[in-house]
Amino acid sequence: AGAAGQYNGPDQAVPGRTSADLQKQLLQLAPGPGSVTFPIDELHFRVKDVPGWKGGNGPRCYPMIATVRLQSTEIAQMTGGEGLGNFEYADHYLGAGFGGSNAGKLFLAAKDMSLVADLGGGGRSDKSGGFVQPTFGVVGLSQEFGHVGGTATGDSATFAGGSFQPDKWFPSAKIFGGIDLKDLLVPLVMSEASHIPQLKTTRTKEQVETSFEHHVATLPDKVLVLKMNQRGTST
């Protein structure tokens, strides 16, 4: 406890001792495949005591990543901003990896609401076209689904538990410039995961293209995803 407490405590003498400036080097943060590699702005480290340490020559504590400041290239591409956000490893991932209770395959949870995809107001709406203008906070990152939207940091746990809630993910995203997307989509569980909307980036030698994708053409009849004849709540 002494060594860990000293390392994790305030470090006024040597500010850079517990952090590393990676200058947006690419780093894989979880096992692939999937959306697990990001340009990293900065890493912050901490140490944790070894449970049941009884002396000897082994270490009394081990290092771990406390927080990571990363860049979302998709959001940077769509908004024209830096696309930076602060994350930590999600409890569901630390406890179950990508299996068990982690149905949403979440691996990072947002520390704050600093990463926002804003194309309906302050962002570059010209980048998204006239059909969908998503504006949502990123509360987590999933191996399978990429960016997880929400209105508060705790919303990532709901997604990890296996539930997609449109009103949390897209509180103000609009289609055709005026209809709220959350009024058209219905909640889903991970058994219908292929129908959850996603941001996807395609890279070629000529360009980088980021798109908002939502596939409904192959839905089985029993799966309701869209509410029909809805006007939305926009005024």
Helices and strands as residue ranges (DSSP letters): H 2-8, E 19-28, E 37-49, E 61-71, H 73-79, E 84-89, H 91-96, E 106-110, E 116-118, G 125-127, E 132-133, E 135-142, E 146-150, H 155-160, E 163-164, H 166-169, E 174-175, E 179-180, G 181-183, E 188-189, G 190-195, E 198-203, E 208-213
